[in-house]
Amino acid sequence: MLRPLLAAAALPCAMLAGNAAAQTSDSPEAKEPRRTRVALGPLIGPAYPGADNVSVSPLIDVAVARGDNPFPFEAADESFGFPLLKAKGFAFGPALNFQTGRKRSESHAAIDEVGTSIELGGFAQYWIAPRLRVHVEARQGVNGHKGLVGNAGLDYVTRDRDRWLFALGPRISLSNARYQDAWFGISPREAAASGLAAYDPGGAGIHAVGASATGLYQLTPRWGLYGFAKYDRLVGDAARSPVVRELGSRNQFSGGLALSFTFGRGVGDR
């Protein structure tokens, strides 16, 4: 989830990503007038992975389309990114995500903090049917947790061009030992100071399963609503951690609602 300052820093990145995506096509549509849709609103989600308390941050979405083509679908829980290659339903490109950290005041005074993490990596997706899309990501934390984390999802997408859209599908989150140790591990030192049992999450694997829904509804040619809801259930070593069982929760809920504005040549005539 994005805290306010991180979200503000990410918005220019998202704008640049949208512009880059609009320029990747060599088709005639690349010369058509460009439309841009920007959505902004509140987002509520876990304060950190495994938390039972929530934080509020901005929900930001930027999309770019050319001519009469509808805006490309992106699930609300995806990282910032843009396709470097698109061919026959397949696309891949870079991915950027910010993971908020964990403060002692949010968990337990004796449990180590985890710094806010910048995660860099890539994504790949494939439309296996006109309404069915597979999307996967892998990202490395360059600071903060410094672990490797990945996500995989399947979305069923139904829409009436840009008038409305609804997507729903399952999610799986995976991570390596370093990521799980940062969020779910308890060292002997922490155990002695906190009274919790020492805990080593072990190795890499699936740490959460769940589902996500994304919705769009256009109120006027320029104004619309954008929102999402997501549920994750911590599993495996993550679910057995005292950080989760005694201080947090296996159930992770998030969601947001934003107002969108579309601008560009010809938007008011649609």
GUPA-585066 format. One record per residue: z, y, x of N, C-alpha, C, O, CB in turn; residue in three letters. Coordinates in pm, whole numbers, padded with zeros to 5 digits, always signed. Each point is the difference from the previous one (the first is absolute). Glycine has a CB too. Layout:
<lobas>
ZYXZYXZYXZYXZYXALA...
</lobas>
This chain:
<lobas>
+00000-00119+00083+00000+00119-00083+00000+00125+00087+00048-00002+00113+00072-00123-00294MET-00174+00232+00127-00012+00124+00077+00109+00098-00038+00020+00030-00117-00266-00065+00132LEU+00318+00086+00086+00090+00110-00023-00080+00130+00000-00112+00001+00051+00305-00127+00056ARG-00139+00234-00163-00080+00121-00019-00073+00050+00122-00120+00029-00009+00280+00028-00162PRO-00095-00044+00287-00068+00054+00118-00110-00093+00047-00106+00047+00042+00316+00071+00024LEU-00187-00249-00073-00102-00095+00042-00119+00005-00094-00115-00009+00043+00290-00136+00058LEU-00146+00158-00229-00109+00006-00097-00084+00124+00022-00122-00005-00009+00261-00122-00155ALA-00073+00239+00193-00074+00123+00026-00090-00016+00122-00111+00052+00003+00296+00081-00106ALA-00135-00204+00204-00081-00023+00119-00114-00096-00027-00105+00009+00063+00304+00035+00078ALA-00178-00136-00236-00101-00102-00028-00114+00053-00086-00110-00055+00003+00287-00116+00015ALA-00153+00277-00095-00104+00051-00089-00126+00042+00074-00109-00037-00043+00287+00110-00111LEU-00170+00004+00265-00123+00031+00073-00070-00125+00050-00123-00006+00003+00223+00223+00063PRO-00021-00318-00024-00062-00126+00044-00077-00064-00114-00109-00052+00020+00293+00018+00145CYS-00125+00038-00284-00067-00060-00115-00128+00075-00034-00100-00061-00037+00321-00016-00050ALA-00218+00211+00099-00119+00079-00027-00110-00034+00101-00116-00016-00038+00258+00199-00058MET-00106-00194+00224-00097-00036+00102-00054-00140-00023-00119-00025+00021+00235+00176+00141LEU-00030-00242-00205-00043-00136-00027-00101-00003-00113-00101-00070+00006+00321-00016+00073ALA-00192+00166-00184-00093+00004-00111-00134+00058+00042-00105-00050-00042+00297+00073-00113GLY-00189+00082+00237-00125+00058+00048-00078-00098+00086-00122-00010-00012+00229+00235+00005ASN-00037-00298+00092-00066-00099+00085-00062-00110-00083-00111-00045+00027+00270+00096+00156ALA-00086-00095-00286-00053-00105-00085-00126+00045-00071-00092-00079-00020+00322-00010-00011ALA-00233+00216-00008-00116+00051-00070-00122+00009+00090-00113+00004-00049+00264+00123-00100ALA-00130-00123+00281-00110+00015+00093-00050-00133+00057-00098-00001+00075+00190+00223-00019GLN-00027-00335-00091-00036-00127+00062-00126-00062-00057-00056-00091+00061+00295+00057-00017THR-00284+00080-00157-00114-00063-00064-00130+00064+00045-00010+00122+00011+00153-00178-00207SER-00242-00028+00223-00134+00049+00033-00091+00002-00122-00119+00031+00013+00148-00119+00219ASP+00024+00056-00350-00079-00006-00122-00033+00140-00048+00060+00097+00046+00048-00315-00107SER-00205+00232-00032-00034+00132-00053+00118+00071-00065+00003+00123-00004-00232-00206-00032PRO+00328+00005-00015+00114+00062-00065+00081+00086+00097+00073+00090-00044-00065-00282-00113GLU-00021+00166+00289+00077+00077+00098-00038+00147-00001+00077+00083+00049-00060-00287+00090ALA-00134+00239-00194-00044+00138-00007+00032+00064-00134-00028+00118-00021-00153-00174+00182LYS+00240-00022-00253+00036+00053-00132+00123+00090+00010+00077-00012+00095-00174-00194-00205GLU+00115+00296+00013+00120+00086+00000+00127-00085+00003+00007-00107-00060-00133+00284-00067PRO+00224-00127+00198+00124-00074+00018+00108+00048-00097+00015+00120-00023-00074-00156+00263ARG+00133-00059-00295+00117+00030-00084+00124-00052+00071-00002-00105+00065-00137+00094-00278ARG+00248+00086+00199+00127-00039+00061+00108+00002-00106+00010+00094-00079-00081-00002+00304THR+00152-00197-00226+00113-00007-00094+00129-00008+00081+00015-00086+00086-00158-00029-00264ARG+00235+00206+00148+00130+00004+00068+00109-00018-00104+00002+00070-00102-00093+00082+00285VAL+00182-00245-00159+00112-00024-00091+00131+00023+00075+00013-00038+00116-00150-00129-00249ALA+00233+00229+00066+00129+00028+00060+00109-00009-00106-00014+00055-00110-00094+00094+00283LEU+00217-00219-00139+00111-00015-00093+00117-00067+00068-00004-00023+00121-00156+00012-00312GLY+00266-00022+00116+00117-00065+00059-00016-00151+00010-00064-00063-00085+00204+00247-00007PRO-00082-00240+00195+00002-00145+00023+00145-00043+00021+00074+00063+00075-00308-00059+00027LEU+00274-00112-00168+00133-00056+00014-00012-00141+00057-00078-00081-00050+00165+00222-00143ILE-00009-00170+00297-00006-00132+00061+00125-00029+00080+00084+00088+00014-00331-00072-00006GLY+00261-00137+00045+00117-00034+00080+00016+00095+00118-00099+00040+00061+00074-00280-00129PRO+00150+00275+00099+00025+00090+00111-00044-00061+00132-00037+00072+00092+00228+00026-00218ALA-00188-00231+00136-00046-00074+00117-00019-00145-00044+00052-00037-00106+00070+00193+00271TYR-00192-00240-00092-00021-00139-00040+00132-00074-00018+00081-00009+00093-00298+00011+00028PRO+00239-00055-00242+00122-00072-00031+00107+00084-00065+00105-00053-00036-00157-00089+00223GLY+00030+00272-00205+00101+00089-00057+00012-00019-00150-00095-00041-00067+00050+00206+00249ALA+00165-00134-00235+00016+00003-00145+00008+00144-00051+00013+00021-00121+00104-00242+00130ASP-00125+00319+00079-00008+00140-00040-00142+00050+00023-00075-00058+00077+00320+00094-00021ASN-00280+00071-00124-00138+00049+00002-00007+00138+00062+00100+00070+00012-00151-00206-00214VAL-00070+00173+00242-00028+00134+00048-00120+00054-00077-00082-00076-00052+00176+00024+00282SER-00104+00184-00236-00110+00067-00067-00085+00071+00104+00053+00071+00086+00083-00041-00298VAL-00266-00050+00205-00092+00061+00095-00131+00030-00071-00017-00042-00114+00124-00080+00309SER-00199+00193-00132-00127+00031-00066-00093-00121-00009-00009-00080+00093+00032+00314-00009PRO-00091-00244-00195-00110-00095-00018-00129+00079+00017-00026+00093-00076+00161-00244-00081LEU-00215+00114+00256-00123+00072+00031-00118-00096-00001+00008-00109+00055+00120+00275+00084ILE-00237-00125-00202-00123-00080+00003-00119+00094+00010-00005+00102-00068+00112-00287-00069ASP-00201+00151+00223-00123+00078+00017-00118-00096-00007-00001-00103+00068+00119+00278+00075VAL-00218-00142-00224-00119-00083-00013-00123+00089+00002+00003+00114-00046+00125-00287-00086ALA-00237+00120+00186-00126+00074+00013-00113-00085-00055-00006-00120+00025+00091+00244+00178VAL-00176-00061-00279-00117-00069-00054-00121+00091+00010+00013+00122+00011+00131-00258-00167ALA-00262+00075+00152-00125+00075+00008-00079-00013-00131-00003-00107-00060-00003+00072+00310ARG-00056+00146-00292-00088-00003-00115+00068-00053-00124+00110+00044-00035-00299-00074+00188GLY+00123-00065-00221+00054-00059-00121+00077-00129+00027+00047-00064-00094-00235+00166-00031ASP+00202-00139+00250+00076-00121+00031+00147+00018-00034+00056+00106+00027-00219-00161+00155ASN+00226-00045-00242+00144+00011-00027+00080-00001+00129-00048-00048+00103+00015-00065-00323PRO+00154+00165+00214+00087-00003+00116+00030-00145+00038+00024-00083-00088+00077+00305+00022PHE-00102-00254+00195+00030-00137+00041+00144-00035-00034+00088+00085+00004-00257-00069+00179PRO+00190-00143-00217+00135-00045-00033+00084-00020+00124-00044-00061+00098-00047-00047-00303PHE+00213+00159+00201+00102-00027+00101+00132-00020-00073+00038+00083-00082-00160+00054+00259GLU+00191-00245-00147+00131-00022-00060+00099+00100+00056-00010+00042+00115-00040-00287-00145ALA+00146+00284-00052+00095+00105+00040+00091-00043+00113+00055+00085+00071-00063-00001-00302ALA+00027-00215+00250+00091-00046+00106-00071-00028+00132+00060-00056+00091+00083-00041-00268ASP-00269+00135+00188-00072-00018+00125+00035+00112+00098+00046+00107-00039-00232-00224-00084GLU+00163+00091+00251+00018+00102+00103-00116+00099-00003-00104-00028-00060+00232-00136+00202SER-00110+00279-00077-00111+00092+00019-00104-00067+00089+00033-00063+00100+00120+00265-00127PHE-00280-00189-00012-00105-00060+00080-00137+00036-00054-00012+00060-00107+00164-00246+00166GLY-00254+00150+00014-00137+00022-00045-00088-00106+00064+00030-00048+00110+00008+00299-00137PHE-00146-00290-00040-00086-00107+00053-00088+00047+00114-00068+00102-00011+00070-00206-00213PRO+00000+00030+00333-00095+00024+00108-00130-00077-00024-00106+00039+00049+00297-00001+00110LEU-00181-00147-00234-00116-00083-00031+00010-00046-00143+00104-00049-00044-00123-00024+00283LEU-00091+00088-00311-00008-00049-00137-00131-00075-00016-00107+00053+00033+00248+00139-00121LYS-00134-00317+00038-00122-00078-00017+00025-00111-00101+00085-00086+00021-00157+00138+00213ALA-00003-00049-00345-00001-00107-00099+00140-00036-00049+00038-00117-00003-00244+00030+00109LYS+00282+00188-00143+00133-00023-00054+00109-00011+00103+00118-00006-00036-00228-00104-00147GLY+00074+00108+00312+00100-00011+00108+00019+00136+00065-00095+00077+00014+00033-00318+00026PHE+00186+00270+00000+00029+00124+00072+00119-00022+00091+00091-00078-00030-00183+00217-00160ALA+00091-00068+00303+00120+00002+00084+00008+00134+00072-00099+00071+00017+00089-00322+00013PHE+00133+00284+00014+00021+00127+00067+00145+00014+00042+00079-00094-00014-00264+00195-00118GLY+00222+00016+00183+00137+00023+00047+00097+00019-00115-00040+00034-00111-00053+00069+00317PRO+00221-00125-00179+00105+00019-00099+00118+00071+00066+00037-00030+00113-00110-00177-00240ALA+00132+00301+00054+00113+00078+00048+00108+00000-00108-00029+00027-00116-00121+00117+00261LEU+00274-00173-00105+00110-00001-00095+00125+00058+00065+00020-00013+00121-00119-00188-00238ASN+00183+00265+00035+00130+00048+00044+00108-00079-00073+00000-00004-00123-00093+00236+00170PHE+00184-00293+00025+00112-00073-00058+00128+00078+00027+00037+00021+00115-00155-00243-00085GLN+00185+00265-00138+00123+00076+00018+00107-00086+00067+00000-00122-00012-00056+00260-00190THR+00145-00072+00272+00103-00070+00075+00125-00030-00083+00005+00028-00119-00092+00082+00322GLY+00185-00165-00136+00129-00032-00063+00110+00075+00073+00018-00017+00121-00101-00213-00192ARG+00158+00312-00003+00114+00071+00055+00128-00077-00027+00007-00077-00096-00126+00296+00064LYS+00218-00199+00115+00128-00068-00021+00062+00038-00135+00067-00082-00064-00032+00079+00312ARG-00057+00126-00289+00055+00045-00128-00064-00071-00119+00054+00002-00110-00007+00219+00215SER-00165-00283-00082-00070-00067-00108+00034-00149-00008-00030-00064-00101-00152+00231+00125GLU+00242-00223+00079+00029-00144+00000+00147-00025+00033+00081-00021-00091-00319-00027+00159SER+00272+00049+00059+00136-00028+00046+00018+00072+00133-00089-00002+00084+00098-00225-00202HIS+00106+00290+00135+00022+00082+00120-00012-00079+00129-00029+00057+00105+00176+00088-00241ALA-00124-00278+00129-00003-00081+00121-00134-00067+00024-00019-00065+00103+00260+00027-00134ALA-00334+00052-00062-00134-00060+00015-00093+00102+00064-00005+00116-00042+00041-00264-00160ILE-00109+00107+00303-00086+00092+00075-00103+00067-00089-00052-00059-00095+00085-00082+00296ASP-00062+00265-00168-00108+00070-00068-00135-00053+00047-00011-00056+00110+00156+00260-00133GLU-00248-00186-00060-00138-00030+00037-00079+00129-00021+00000+00057-00109+00019-00306+00044VAL-00085+00294+00169-00072+00126-00009-00123-00009-00089-00055-00108-00022+00138+00162+00248GLY-00125+00062-00276-00125+00006-00075-00114-00051+00088-00011+00038+00117+00097+00158-00253THR-00170-00280+00079-00104-00069+00078-00139+00047-00039-00034+00011-00118+00184-00209+00138SER-00231+00224+00082-00143+00019-00019-00066-00135+00027+00016-00057+00108-00008+00305-00041ILE-00082-00299-00166-00067-00129+00013-00151+00020+00006-00059+00060-00090+00248-00173-00035GLU-00250+00062+00232-00145+00011+00018-00062-00139-00001+00057-00094+00055-00029+00309+00077LEU-00143-00226-00193-00067-00130-00005-00134+00010-00068-00073+00097+00016+00294-00210-00019GLY-00253+00011-00075-00129-00004-00067+00007-00077-00130+00098-00070-00028-00210+00087+00249GLY+00006-00004-00300-00010-00072-00127-00137-00063-00012-00095+00040+00066+00259+00118-00174PHE-00171-00257+00022-00128-00061-00039+00009-00033-00148+00107-00038-00049-00148-00058+00283ALA-00069+00110-00303-00001-00035-00142-00136-00057-00039-00102+00025+00065+00271+00156-00112GLN-00168-00259-00062-00124-00062-00045+00005-00014-00152+00098-00050-00056-00125-00075+00276TYR-00079+00170-00285-00013-00017-00145-00061-00138-00026-00120-00019+00018+00092+00272-00056TRP+00110-00348-00003-00048-00135-00024-00066-00014-00136-00067-00100-00027+00247+00014+00175ILE-00162+00185-00233-00064+00009-00131+00000+00147-00038+00073+00078+00061+00001-00313-00132ALA-00155+00278-00029-00006+00142-00034+00135+00063-00032+00018+00120+00020-00244-00165-00105PRO+00322-00035+00037+00130+00055-00036+00115-00058+00083+00117+00023-00030-00205+00011-00198ARG+00055-00108+00332+00104-00070+00075-00014+00031+00149-00104-00026+00060+00112-00157-00234LEU+00099+00239+00232-00005+00044+00138+00118-00056+00080+00113-00003-00048-00232+00211-00025ARG+00089-00252+00197+00103-00042+00095+00015+00109+00105-00099+00051+00051+00049-00299-00090VAL+00175+00284+00071+00028+00105+00098+00111-00047+00092+00105-00044-00048-00179+00224-00114HIS+00052-00171+00293+00103-00039+00098+00016+00110+00103-00095+00072+00032+00043-00317-00065VAL+00175+00259+00085+00030+00098+00103+00087-00063+00107+00077-00092-00028-00096+00279-00140GLU+00008-00136+00290+00092-00033+00109+00029+00129+00076-00092+00072+00038+00003-00311-00019ALA+00219+00268+00002+00039+00127+00063+00112-00024+00101+00090-00081-00023-00158+00209-00186ARG+00060-00057+00319+00102-00008+00104+00083+00128+00000-00054+00110+00004-00094-00261+00135GLN+00280+00136-00143+00087+00116+00009+00002+00052+00143+00039-00072+00092+00101-00015-00282GLY-00180+00211+00209-00003+00056+00135+00134+00062+00038+00022+00032+00117-00267+00011-00144VAL+00333-00027-00070+00137+00045+00024+00087-00058-00111-00047-00085-00076-00031+00301+00193ASN+00201-00173-00129+00084-00052-00107+00026-00148+00014+00060-00043+00099-00150+00218-00246GLY+00047-00255+00051+00023-00144+00006-00082-00070+00108+00040-00106+00047+00011+00113-00290HIS-00165+00050+00282-00087-00051+00106-00047-00144-00024-00032-00072+00095+00150+00223+00062LYS-00122-00190-00281-00044-00135-00034-00141-00002-00056-00062+00105-00020+00297-00165-00024GLY-00284-00059+00020-00132-00021-00059+00019-00041-00145+00076-00093-00029-00177+00027+00252LEU+00031+00133-00315+00014-00028-00142-00138-00008-00064-00092+00071+00040+00316+00046-00046VAL-00237-00205-00091-00128-00017-00068+00019-00014-00150+00108-00037-00047-00200-00070+00251GLY-00013+00138-00278+00001-00011-00145-00131-00063-00046-00105+00024+00058+00256+00177-00078ASN-00143-00280-00085-00118-00059-00061+00012+00013-00151+00107-00022-00056-00137-00139+00249ALA-00080+00198-00257+00004+00019-00145-00130-00035-00066-00107+00005+00061+00274+00170-00027GLY-00158-00211-00161-00116-00029-00084+00011+00089-00122+00103+00003-00066-00120-00244+00147LEU-00090+00315-00112+00002+00092-00113-00109-00034-00101-00116-00018+00036+00209+00196+00114ASP-00052-00185-00276-00096-00004-00110-00016+00143-00051+00098+00061-00043-00037-00302-00021TYR-00182+00294+00069-00025+00141-00028-00091+00012-00122-00110-00056-00002+00139+00115+00246VAL+00015+00013-00343-00084+00033-00115-00003+00151-00015+00103+00066+00018-00048-00287-00133THR-00171+00276+00081-00013+00146-00005-00117+00041-00087-00092-00078-00026+00193+00093+00253ARG-00098+00109-00271-00113+00066-00064-00040+00115+00091+00032+00117-00024+00044-00181-00214ASP-00147+00028+00344-00037+00094+00105+00122+00081+00042+00100-00058+00042-00336+00071-00131ARG+00231+00122+00079+00116+00080+00038+00085+00043-00119+00097+00074+00017-00228+00005+00178ASP+00096-00125-00315+00078+00041-00117+00138-00065+00000+00100+00066-00029-00312-00039-00100ARG+00217-00155+00163+00128-00068+00014-00017-00122+00089-00110-00052+00016+00184+00134-00244TRP+00036-00126+00284+00001-00117+00088+00136-00066-00007+00103+00067-00007-00274+00038+00162LEU+00170-00239-00153+00125-00075+00009-00022-00120+00091-00100-00071-00013+00172+00146-00219PHE+00022-00096+00324-00009-00112+00094+00136-00067+00011+00104+00066-00003-00289+00050+00131ALA+00183-00248-00115+00123-00077+00008-00023-00121+00089-00106-00063-00006+00178+00140-00223LEU+00027-00109+00313-00016-00118+00084+00122-00033+00083+00091+00081+00012-00329-00029-00005GLY+00240-00173+00050+00113-00046+00080-00003+00057+00141-00105+00045+00048+00110-00254-00182PRO+00112+00207+00201+00014+00051+00135+00084-00095+00084+00091-00065-00050-00113+00300-00035ARG-00010-00242+00215+00079-00074+00098+00019+00090+00121-00094+00064+00047+00004-00289-00128ILE+00213+00230+00132+00031+00078+00120+00049-00094+00109+00086-00085-00023-00029+00288-00115SER-00114-00188+00259+00035-00084+00114+00041+00089+00116-00037+00117+00006-00120-00298-00082LEU+00234+00125+00169+00043+00077+00115+00039-00093+00115+00021-00119-00019+00057+00304-00133SER-00069-00126+00271+00041-00080+00116+00152+00007+00018+00069+00067-00077-00292-00026+00186ASN+00272-00111-00006+00145-00009+00022+00061+00137+00029+00112+00027-00043-00143-00259+00129ALA-00040+00317-00015+00056+00131+00035+00021+00086-00124+00103+00068-00012-00217-00082+00235ARG+00019+00012-00314+00015+00076-00125+00119-00052-00080+00083+00078-00047-00332-00035+00043TYR+00257-00175-00012+00107-00057-00082+00136+00021+00065+00099+00020-00070-00259-00189-00018GLN+00166+00163+00220+00128+00023+00067+00046+00144-00017+00119+00026-00015-00176-00205+00181ASP-00038+00273-00163+00036+00142-00014+00061+00028-00137+00098+00074-00010-00282-00014+00168ALA+00125-00117-00263+00044+00031-00136+00108-00095-00052+00087+00041-00077-00313+00053+00037TRP+00220-00220+00079+00085-00100-00064+00098-00068+00095+00088-00073-00047-00272+00038-00111PHE+00172+00056+00289+00089-00064+00095+00133+00073+00016+00009+00120-00024-00209-00202+00141GLY+00303+00008-00078+00132+00056+00030+00045-00058+00133+00020-00121+00012+00040+00148-00260ILE-00046+00057+00348+00042-00045+00132+00149-00032+00000+00072+00045-00089-00254+00094+00196SER+00230-00216-00008+00145-00024+00011+00080+00129+00007+00110+00007-00056-00161-00220+00172PRO-00001+00315-00049+00069+00129+00006+00012+00063-00137+00107+00049-00037-00192-00017+00268ARG-00025-00034-00308+00003+00056-00134+00092-00081-00091+00071+00055-00084-00304+00032+00116GLU+00231-00219-00014+00084-00086-00082+00148+00028+00024+00078+00007-00095-00256-00182+00101ALA+00216+00193+00120+00140+00027+00033+00046+00134-00058+00115+00013-00042-00141-00147+00251ALA-00063+00231-00212+00036+00133-00050-00005+00011-00152+00071+00080-00059-00158+00013+00272ALA+00002-00174-00276-00021+00013-00145+00076-00102-00084+00025+00024-00118-00245+00066+00173SER+00255-00202+00004+00061-00107-00078-00101-00092-00064+00038-00098-00065+00150+00248+00025GLY-00315-00120+00056-00106-00088-00050-00025-00111+00101+00032+00014+00118-00137+00177-00247LEU+00047-00300+00082-00032-00110+00090-00120+00036+00086-00095+00062-00047+00187-00226-00119ALA-00087+00124+00294-00116+00019+00086-00117-00080-00058+00018-00109-00054+00129+00145+00259ALA-00268+00021-00191-00115-00065-00062-00126+00026+00082-00032+00113+00033+00138-00090-00259TYR-00175-00132+00257-00128+00006+00070-00107-00050-00097+00000-00118-00034+00108+00083+00263ASP-00201+00123-00275-00101-00043-00096-00090-00111+00051-00066-00066-00081+00073+00293-00008PRO-00013-00250+00217-00085-00107+00051-00136+00052+00042-00010+00094+00078+00130-00255-00223GLY-00224+00099+00094-00135+00034+00043-00077+00080-00102+00056+00062-00091-00055-00265+00225GLY-00133+00201-00117-00090+00073-00088-00024-00078-00129+00025-00120-00007-00134+00228+00206ALA+00061-00037-00300-00034-00067-00125-00007+00097-00116+00005+00121+00018+00103-00327+00068GLY-00119+00150-00205-00004+00079-00123+00140+00051-00029+00096-00077-00003-00291-00057-00089ILE+00207+00264+00069+00132+00054-00033+00008+00056-00142+00109+00034-00047-00081+00018+00287HIS-00142-00041-00310+00004+00049-00138-00124-00045-00077-00108-00013+00057+00243+00211+00016ALA-00116-00221-00202-00111-00027-00091+00020+00089-00123+00113+00036-00034-00140-00278+00117VAL-00082+00276-00149+00014+00086-00116-00131+00029-00068-00095-00078+00008+00291+00177+00099GLY-00200+00016-00176-00119+00040-00074-00005+00152-00007+00103+00067+00007-00099-00282-00143ALA-00125+00267+00121-00019+00145-00006-00104+00034-00105-00098-00073-00019+00159+00094+00261SER-00039+00092-00312-00095+00049-00100-00032+00145+00029+00090+00078+00033-00001-00239-00207ALA-00216+00198+00161-00046+00138+00021-00077+00044-00123-00080-00076-00053+00069+00044+00304THR+00033+00155-00297-00069+00050-00117-00049+00143+00018+00064+00080+00068+00074-00231-00205GLY-00251+00181+00075-00057+00135-00001-00048+00033-00141-00056-00086-00068-00013+00066+00313LEU+00090+00143-00287-00054+00043-00130-00039+00146+00011+00082+00085+00035+00061-00253-00161TYR-00270+00197+00095-00053+00135+00011+00024+00075-00131-00052-00040-00105-00122-00038+00271GLN+00253+00186-00161+00028+00080-00119-00115+00094-00032-00038+00015-00117+00281-00029+00168LEU-00299+00077+00052-00115+00088-00010-00089-00031+00119+00039-00080+00085+00092+00263-00208THR-00251-00122+00133-00082-00025+00118+00071+00032+00132-00035-00057+00103-00163+00105-00243PRO+00295+00041+00138+00069+00037+00124+00141-00059+00012+00041-00038+00109-00174+00246-00112ARG+00205-00216-00106+00140-00040+00005+00018-00144-00048-00066-00045-00094+00133+00284+00058TRP+00025-00309+00102+00026-00137-00040+00139-00045+00042+00074+00075+00063-00318-00123-00046GLY+00278-00076-00051+00127-00061+00037-00026-00120+00089-00095-00075-00020+00201+00154-00195LEU-00019-00095+00314-00010-00110+00096+00139-00058+00018+00095+00074+00023-00294+00032+00095TYR+00211-00239-00126+00132-00058+00014-00004-00144+00046-00106-00064+00000+00184+00217-00175GLY+00038-00203+00214+00008-00140+00041+00142-00051-00019+00095+00078-00008-00282-00044+00173PHE+00200-00166-00170+00129-00067-00003-00011-00125+00086-00103-00068-00001+00158+00157-00232ALA+00051-00119+00309-00004-00115+00090+00136-00068+00002+00105+00065-00007-00282+00046+00148LYS+00173-00244-00132+00121-00080+00015-00017-00096+00115-00101-00070+00009+00151+00090-00255TYR+00049-00024+00337+00004-00095+00109+00130-00078-00007+00104+00055-00034-00249+00094+00177ASP+00138-00277-00110+00117-00087+00007+00012-00051+00143-00087-00072+00048+00065+00004-00293ARG+00129+00106+00313+00020-00047+00136+00026-00151-00001+00073-00051-00084+00018+00277+00151LEU-00152-00295+00028+00010-00146+00006+00027-00042+00145-00004+00082+00092-00154-00107-00291VAL+00184-00105+00218+00015-00056+00133+00118+00058+00075+00105+00027-00059-00347-00063+00063GLY+00225+00055+00128+00107+00050+00084+00047+00138-00043+00119+00032+00012-00211-00165+00175ASP+00002+00216-00236+00038+00134-00044+00097-00007-00117+00097+00075-00005-00319+00013+00082ALA+00197-00177-00172+00085-00012-00118+00139-00054+00034+00096+00028-00072-00300-00064-00065ALA+00215-00040+00245+00129-00058+00037+00087+00093+00085+00115-00031+00028-00225-00191-00038ARG+00056+00334+00049+00073+00093+00086+00118+00064-00074-00015+00039-00116-00197+00005+00242SER+00330-00033-00062+00111+00073-00061-00032+00147-00027+00058+00062-00090+00095-00217+00206PRO-00247+00211-00039-00042+00137-00027-00057+00012-00141+00017+00102-00067-00063-00067+00312VAL-00022-00141-00289-00059-00003-00134+00101-00052-00102+00020+00063-00104-00247-00099+00205VAL+00291-00078-00073+00087-00065-00097+00126+00081-00030+00045+00003-00115-00131-00221+00195ARG+00144+00284+00021+00128+00069-00020-00013+00152-00006+00082+00066-00063+00025-00256+00179GLU-00208+00244-00052-00015+00146+00001-00118+00048-00083-00001+00116-00041+00102-00117+00266LEU-00197-00084-00251-00122+00043-00068-00037-00088-00117+00086-00042-00077-00162+00134+00290GLY-00053-00119-00227-00050-00079-00111-00130-00069+00038-00081+00055+00075+00191+00101-00237SER-00129-00277+00109-00128-00069+00020-00111+00062-00085-00117-00013+00034+00241-00197+00016ARG-00088+00278-00158-00097+00058-00092-00032+00143+00042+00088+00085+00006-00003-00230-00192ASN-00211+00168+00214-00046+00130+00049-00102+00059-00098-00110-00053-00015+00151-00019+00254GLN-00002+00181-00305-00087+00065-00097-00047+00135+00054+00075+00070+00068+00045-00188-00257PHE-00243+00152+00158-00052+00132+00034-00104+00042-00103-00059-00085-00068+00102+00044+00313SER-00065+00170-00256-00099+00050-00094-00012+00150+00009+00084+00067+00060-00036-00257-00211GLY-00154+00242+00093-00020+00144+00004-00103+00045-00102-00079-00080-00050+00138+00079+00291GLY-00056+00128-00273-00095+00060-00094-00043+00135+00057+00083+00081+00039+00023-00200-00239LEU-00238+00141+00203-00053+00122+00061-00103+00064-00092-00063-00066-00083+00103-00028+00312ALA-00056+00223-00212-00104+00076-00068-00116+00015+00098+00020+00039+00115+00148+00087-00262LEU-00289-00156+00100-00116+00007+00089-00091+00116-00039-00006+00041-00116+00018-00289+00151SER-00081+00299+00066-00096+00109-00021-00128-00036+00074+00004-00036+00118+00180+00210-00143PHE-00297-00164-00044-00131-00033+00058-00082+00127+00015-00011+00080-00093+00019-00309-00010THR-00066+00246+00221-00082+00118+00024-00128-00040+00076-00007-00106+00062+00214+00253-00058PHE-00305-00059-00013-00131-00026+00062-00110+00047-00093+00025+00036-00114+00069-00232+00240GLY-00216+00194-00075-00115+00049-00078-00021-00085-00124-00007-00123+00008-00099+00208+00202ARG+00096-00018-00325-00033-00068-00124+00115-00068-00070-00022-00064-00103-00195+00033+00198GLY+00339+00041-00044+00112-00071-00063+00026+00050-00140+00023-00079-00091+00078+00043+00315VAL-00103+00168-00242+00029+00055-00132-00105-00034-00105+00025+00017-00119+00093+00165+00233GLY-00237-00230-00071-00107-00033-00094+00006-00145-00046-00079-00041-00085-00061+00213+00193ASP+00231-00251-00054+00003-00144-00030+00071-00026-00131+00013-00115-00042-00015+00062+00287ARG
</lobas>
